[in-house]
């Protein structure tokens, strides 16, 4: 079960509108969201360690420190921080590379979860597989 390049392209288009419309700067979509970067990475819904693991290969150290500091801040807490970080730049190439790596990681995680579910609860594995895929 691998996500095809076409599938990744569809995700990128859905999240950004494509390169032509991609906003290289952090944004805040509103409501209960955190500040969002790249292709739909919501810093408000990720832990500092997860942000560090995911983005350290793609941004410089100073940018990473700021992104990590934004982890966990949602809603108004994110909104008030946006003007202070709007100067950051997440290049299109970094956003695309990150998404491809993240999709491969998520696919591997899904496969591992499905293997555990299939072997521990075989009579319910079909419906649980569907739930896992939706959640990931």
C-alpha positions as CSV (number, residue, x, y, z in Angstrom):
1,X,0.0,0.0,0.0
2,X,1.9,3.0,-1.3
3,X,0.7,6.5,-2.1
4,X,1.3,7.2,-5.7
5,X,3.0,10.3,-7.0
6,X,-0.4,11.2,-8.5
7,X,-2.0,10.8,-5.0
8,X,0.7,13.0,-3.4
9,X,0.1,15.6,-6.2
10,X,-3.6,15.6,-5.4
11,X,-2.9,16.2,-1.7
12,X,-0.6,19.1,-2.6
13,X,-3.1,20.7,-4.9
14,X,-5.9,20.3,-2.3
15,X,-3.8,21.8,0.5
16,X,-2.1,24.6,-1.4
17,X,-3.8,25.1,-4.8
18,X,-0.4,24.2,-6.4
19,X,2.9,26.0,-6.7
20,X,1.3,29.0,-8.2
21,X,-0.9,29.6,-5.1
22,X,1.4,28.2,-2.5
23,X,2.0,30.7,0.4
24,X,5.6,30.2,1.5
25,X,4.9,32.0,4.8
26,X,3.2,30.6,7.9
27,X,-0.6,31.2,8.0
28,X,-3.4,30.8,10.4
29,X,-6.5,29.2,8.9
30,X,-8.7,30.2,11.8
31,X,-10.9,28.6,14.4
32,X,-9.1,26.0,16.5
33,X,-6.2,25.6,14.1
34,X,-2.6,26.4,14.8
35,X,-0.2,28.2,12.6
36,X,0.1,26.1,9.4
37,X,3.2,25.7,7.3
38,X,4.2,23.8,4.1
39,X,1.5,21.5,2.8
40,X,-1.1,21.5,5.7
41,X,1.3,21.0,8.6
42,X,-0.7,22.4,11.6
43,X,1.8,23.3,14.3
44,X,-1.0,23.7,16.8
45,X,-1.8,20.0,16.6
46,X,1.7,18.6,16.7
47,X,4.2,18.2,19.6
48,X,7.5,20.0,19.6
49,X,9.4,16.7,19.2
50,X,7.3,15.7,16.2
51,X,7.9,19.1,14.6
52,X,11.6,18.8,15.2
53,X,11.7,15.3,13.7
54,X,9.7,16.2,10.7
55,X,11.1,19.6,9.8
56,X,14.8,19.6,10.8
57,X,16.0,18.2,7.5
58,X,14.0,20.9,5.6
59,X,14.6,24.2,7.4
60,X,17.5,26.0,9.1
61,X,18.1,25.8,12.8
62,X,16.8,29.3,13.6
63,X,13.5,28.6,11.7
64,X,13.1,25.2,13.3
65,X,13.4,26.8,16.8
66,X,10.6,29.2,16.0
67,X,8.4,26.4,14.6
68,X,9.0,24.3,17.6
69,X,8.0,27.2,19.9
70,X,4.7,27.4,18.0
71,X,3.8,23.8,18.6
72,X,0.7,23.3,20.6
73,X,-0.7,26.8,20.2
74,X,-4.2,26.9,18.7
75,X,-7.0,29.3,18.1
76,X,-6.4,32.8,19.4
77,X,-3.1,31.8,20.9
78,X,-1.9,31.0,17.4
79,X,-3.5,34.0,15.8
80,X,-1.7,36.5,18.1
81,X,1.7,34.8,17.2
82,X,1.2,34.9,13.5
83,X,2.4,38.5,12.9
84,X,5.7,37.6,14.7
85,X,6.5,34.6,12.5
86,X,5.0,35.6,9.1
87,X,8.5,36.5,7.9
88,X,9.5,32.8,7.9
89,X,9.8,31.1,4.6
90,X,9.1,27.5,3.8
91,X,10.3,27.0,0.2
92,X,8.0,25.1,-2.2
93,X,10.7,22.4,-2.7
94,X,11.0,21.8,1.0
95,X,7.2,21.6,1.4
96,X,7.0,19.0,-1.4
97,X,9.9,16.9,-0.1
98,X,8.6,17.0,3.4
99,X,5.1,15.8,2.2
100,X,6.6,12.9,0.3
101,X,8.6,11.8,3.3
102,X,5.7,12.3,5.6
103,X,3.4,10.2,3.3
104,X,5.9,7.4,3.2
105,X,6.2,7.5,7.0
106,X,2.4,7.5,7.4
107,X,2.0,4.6,5.0
108,X,4.5,2.6,6.9
109,X,2.8,3.4,10.2
110,X,-0.6,2.4,8.7
111,X,0.8,-0.9,7.4
112,X,2.3,-1.6,10.9
113,X,-1.0,-0.8,12.6
114,X,-3.0,-3.0,10.1
115,X,-0.6,-5.9,10.6
116,X,-1.2,-5.7,14.4
117,X,-4.9,-5.4,14.0
118,X,-5.1,-8.2,11.5
119,X,-3.2,-10.6,13.8
120,X,-4.8,-9.6,17.1
121,X,-8.4,-9.1,16.2
122,X,-9.0,-11.0,12.9
123,X,-12.7,-11.2,13.1
124,X,-13.0,-7.4,13.2
125,X,-10.0,-6.5,11.1
126,X,-11.9,-5.3,8.0
127,X,-13.8,-2.6,9.8
128,X,-10.8,-1.7,12.0
129,X,-8.6,-1.3,9.0
130,X,-11.1,1.2,7.5
131,X,-11.1,3.2,10.8
132,X,-7.3,3.2,10.9
133,X,-7.0,4.5,7.4
134,X,-9.5,7.3,8.1
135,X,-7.7,8.3,11.3
136,X,-4.2,8.4,9.6
